[in-house]
Each structure stands twice: as C-alpha cells, then as structure tokens.
Amino acid sequence: MRQVSLREFRTRGSRALVSVPKGETILLAGQKGPAYFLVPVIGDVVLEERELRRALAKASLRRNWRLAKASGVEVREDEIAQEIDRGRSARRRKAG
C-alpha cells in the first residue's frame, strides 16, 4: 500500500497518484498520522462495498474495545454473543 501526504494530494490531486499502480489502495496521511484510505473500485462494486463496510466495522470495534479497556470496563465474549442474538431476534420480529 502506498502512502501519500494529504498536503500533496490536496495541492497536486490526481498527479500525486500517478506513481501508484492501478488497483492499489492508497493511505492518505496528515501531520497527525493516517487519515484516509483511497480504495479503488474494481469489479463487483457491491461486494467491495460490503468488504469495506466490514473492515470499517472491525476497526470501530477495535477502537471501542481499546476505549473500554482504558476505562476499566471488561467486555466478555458471551456478552457480545448475547447482544448479537438480541439484535438478530429484534430484526426477525420486525421483518416477520
């Protein structure tokens, strides 16, 4: 994965991406570190969007677990499974 600075991307736009091979994901980084991913759209857009959403959800979970751990809250696997089951049951009731 290539990294391009936000400043370079803002000032040079697509010219900043010329050296990046087609289809490669790009990490845009600012002074405070990584900021954005530029993800190419290739092939089945629906599948790629689903994979991107899954990756974003995992990143959000990792962030929330770190925050919970830092605040002294412990989240157990069985509690997570129960919450998922409750959400799925509620969704089924709405659909049925």
C-alpha positions as CSV (number, residue, x, y, z in Angstrom):
1,M,0.0,0.0,0.0
2,R,1.4,3.4,-1.0
3,Q,1.2,6.4,1.3
4,V,0.6,9.9,0.0
5,S,0.6,13.0,2.2
6,L,-2.7,14.9,2.5
7,R,-0.9,18.1,1.6
8,E,0.4,16.6,-1.7
9,F,-3.0,15.2,-2.5
10,R,-4.7,18.5,-1.9
11,T,-2.2,20.5,-3.9
12,R,-1.5,18.1,-6.8
13,G,-4.7,16.0,-6.9
14,S,-4.6,13.1,-9.3
15,R,-1.0,14.0,-10.3
16,A,0.1,12.8,-6.8
17,L,-1.3,9.4,-7.6
18,V,0.4,8.9,-11.0
19,S,3.1,6.6,-9.5
20,V,0.6,4.4,-7.8
21,P,-0.2,1.2,-9.7
22,K,-3.8,0.8,-10.9
23,G,-5.9,-1.0,-8.3
24,E,-3.7,-0.4,-5.3
25,T,-5.2,1.1,-2.1
26,I,-3.6,4.4,-1.0
27,L,-3.2,5.7,2.5
28,L,-3.5,9.4,2.8
29,A,-1.6,10.7,5.9
30,G,-1.5,14.1,7.5
31,Q,0.7,15.6,10.2
32,K,-1.1,13.6,12.9
33,G,-0.8,10.3,11.0
34,P,-3.0,8.2,8.8
35,A,-6.3,9.9,7.9
36,Y,-8.0,8.3,4.9
37,F,-7.9,5.3,2.6
38,L,-8.5,5.7,-1.1
39,V,-9.8,2.4,-2.2
40,P,-10.1,1.6,-6.0
41,V,-13.4,0.4,-7.4
42,I,-12.7,-2.7,-9.4
43,G,-15.0,-5.5,-10.4
44,D,-18.1,-6.1,-8.3
45,V,-18.8,-2.8,-6.5
46,V,-21.4,-4.3,-4.2
47,L,-19.0,-6.9,-3.0
48,E,-16.2,-4.4,-2.5
49,E,-18.5,-2.0,-0.6
50,R,-19.6,-4.9,1.7
51,E,-15.9,-5.8,2.4
52,L,-15.1,-2.1,3.0
53,R,-18.0,-1.8,5.5
54,R,-16.8,-5.0,7.2
55,A,-13.3,-3.6,7.6
56,L,-14.7,-0.3,8.9
57,A,-16.9,-2.1,11.4
58,K,-13.9,-4.2,12.6
59,A,-11.8,-1.0,13.0
60,S,-14.6,0.6,15.0
61,L,-14.9,-2.5,17.3
62,R,-11.1,-2.5,17.9
63,R,-11.3,1.2,18.8
64,N,-14.2,0.7,21.1
65,W,-12.6,-2.3,22.8
66,R,-9.5,-0.1,23.5
67,L,-11.6,2.6,24.9
68,A,-13.5,0.2,27.1
69,K,-10.3,-1.4,28.3
70,A,-8.8,2.0,29.1
71,S,-11.8,3.0,31.1
72,G,-11.7,-0.3,33.1
73,V,-14.8,-1.9,31.5
74,E,-14.3,-5.5,30.6
75,V,-16.4,-6.9,27.7
76,R,-16.8,-10.7,27.7
77,E,-17.3,-12.8,24.6
78,D,-20.6,-14.3,25.9
79,E,-22.0,-10.7,26.5
80,I,-21.2,-9.8,22.9
81,A,-22.8,-13.0,21.6
82,Q,-26.0,-12.3,23.7
83,E,-26.2,-8.8,22.3
84,I,-25.8,-10.0,18.8
85,D,-28.6,-12.6,19.4
86,R,-30.9,-9.9,20.8
87,G,-30.3,-7.7,17.7
88,R,-30.9,-10.6,15.3
89,S,-34.1,-11.5,17.2
90,A,-35.4,-7.9,17.0
91,R,-34.6,-7.8,13.3
92,R,-36.5,-11.0,12.7
93,R,-39.5,-9.7,14.7
94,K,-39.6,-6.5,12.6
95,A,-39.3,-8.5,9.3
96,G,-42.0,-11.1,10.3
